[in-house]
């Protein structure tokens, strides 16, 4: 029985040298290390810009954004942790800072006395709107403006294989209130 040819990139992404150490092939190194370095540089720059302008980290802005998009502008802390990929303790520390700034409040979850909800305040919503607009403009300038429409389509297709429906999962509008 004939097998179909492997149309993926080179069959072996790495080689083992005489010294026993593994090394990426040149094209794989350019792809993988390029992805990591691009992510590192972009997130550091974007994080620094948000911190300087709004006193927010990328993670804090994500939490504000998720609260803003959720029904009744509230979410359980455990749901925020799950959706952001942050630990519950990290989310709790970020919410502590946001609460001190009166951007969110904590309230017991009405349906589960063991759980705590974060509620977005009016001030939090106002800041989320302003900071998100600036953040989207910065991402446009630092990332999308360096790509053509075809490249954006390719990246969308490629990354959707690794994280199917990731962008849709960030839309909290379809969620039931906690």
C-alpha positions in Angstrom: 0.0 0.0 0.0 1.5 3.4 -1.0 1.7 6.1 1.5 1.2 9.7 0.8 4.4 11.9 0.9 4.9 13.9 4.1 4.2 17.5 3.0 5.2 19.0 6.3 8.5 20.8 6.7 11.7 18.8 6.7 11.1 15.4 8.3 13.8 15.9 11.0 13.7 19.3 12.6 17.0 18.8 14.4 20.3 17.1 14.1 22.6 15.6 16.7 26.2 16.9 16.4 29.4 15.0 17.0 29.4 16.5 20.5 26.0 14.8 21.2 24.1 18.1 21.4 20.9 18.6 19.4 20.6 21.5 17.0 17.7 22.8 15.0 18.0 22.8 11.2 18.5 26.3 9.9 14.9 26.7 8.7 13.5 25.2 12.0 15.8 27.4 14.1 14.6 30.5 12.1 11.0 29.4 12.6 11.1 28.4 16.3 13.6 30.8 17.7 12.0 33.6 15.6 8.6 32.8 17.1 10.0 32.8 20.7 12.1 36.0 20.2 9.3 37.8 18.5 6.9 36.9 21.3 9.5 38.0 24.0 10.2 41.3 22.4 6.6 42.2 21.6 5.3 41.3 25.0 8.1 43.1 26.8 7.5 46.3 24.8 3.7 46.1 25.0 3.8 45.4 28.7 6.2 48.3 29.3 3.9 50.7 27.3 0.8 49.6 29.2 2.6 49.9 32.6 3.9 53.4 31.8 0.6 54.8 30.4 -2.0 53.0 32.5 -0.2 51.2 35.4 -1.4 47.9 34.0 0.4 44.7 33.0 -0.7 42.7 29.9 -2.2 40.2 32.4 -4.1 42.9 34.3 -5.5 44.3 31.0 -6.5 40.8 29.9 -8.4 40.4 33.2 -10.1 43.8 32.8 -11.0 42.9 29.2 -12.5 39.6 30.1 -14.5 41.2 32.9 -15.7 43.9 30.5 -16.8 41.3 28.0 -18.6 39.0 30.5 -22.2 39.1 31.4 -22.9 41.5 34.2 -19.2 42.3 34.0 -18.3 39.7 36.6 -16.4 36.4 36.6 -15.2 33.8 39.2 -11.6 34.2 40.0 -11.1 30.5 39.2 -12.7 31.0 35.7 -10.3 33.9 35.1 -7.4 31.8 36.1 -8.5 28.9 33.8 -9.2 31.2 30.8 -6.0 33.2 31.1 -3.7 30.3 31.9 -2.5 32.1 35.1 -2.5 30.4 38.5 -5.3 31.3 40.8 -2.8 32.9 43.2 -1.4 35.0 40.4 -5.0 36.1 39.4 -5.7 36.9 43.0 -2.6 39.1 43.3 -3.5 41.0 40.2 -7.1 41.4 41.4 -5.7 42.7 44.7 -3.9 45.5 42.8 -7.0 46.2 40.6 -9.2 46.3 43.7 -6.9 48.8 45.5 -7.2 51.0 42.4 -11.0 50.6 42.7 -11.1 49.0 39.2 -12.7 45.8 40.4 -14.5 44.6 43.6 -14.6 41.1 45.0 -17.9 39.6 46.0 -19.0 36.1 47.1 -20.4 34.1 44.3 -24.2 33.8 44.9 -24.3 30.2 43.5 -21.3 28.9 45.4 -20.3 30.3 48.8 -16.8 28.9 48.3 -16.1 30.9 45.2 -15.3 34.6 44.8 -16.4 36.8 41.8 -14.5 39.8 40.5 -16.8 42.6 39.4 -15.7 45.4 37.1 -16.4 48.9 38.3 -17.3 51.8 36.1 -13.8 53.1 36.6 -12.4 49.7 35.6 -14.6 49.7 32.4 -13.5 53.2 31.5 -9.8 52.3 32.0 -10.2 48.9 30.1 -11.7 50.8 27.1 -8.9 53.3 27.0 -6.1 50.9 27.6 -7.4 48.3 25.1 -7.7 50.9 22.4 -4.1 52.0 23.0 -3.0 48.3 23.2 -4.7 47.4 19.9 -3.1 50.4 18.2 0.3 49.4 19.6 -0.1 45.7 18.4 -1.2 47.1 15.0 1.9 49.2 14.8 4.4 46.7 16.2 3.1 43.5 14.6 0.4 43.7 12.0 1.9 46.7 10.1 4.9 44.5 9.4 2.8 41.8 7.7 0.9 41.6 4.5 -2.7 40.3 4.3 -1.5 37.0 3.0 1.0 36.6 5.8 -1.7 37.4 8.4 -3.9 34.7 6.8 -1.1 32.2 6.9 -0.4 32.9 10.6 -4.1 32.6 11.4 -4.2 29.3 9.7 -1.0 28.0 11.3 -1.8 29.1 14.9 -5.4 27.9 14.7 -3.9 24.3 14.4 -2.2 24.7 17.7 -5.0 26.6 19.5 -8.3 26.0 17.7 -10.8 28.7 18.3 -8.5 30.5 20.6 -9.7 34.0 19.6 -13.3 32.9 19.9 -12.6 31.6 23.4 -11.6 35.1 24.4 -15.1 36.3 23.7 -16.8 36.1 27.0 -20.1 37.4 25.7 -21.6 33.9 25.3 -20.8 32.9 28.9 -23.5 32.5 31.5 -23.2 34.8 34.6 -21.4 33.2 37.5 
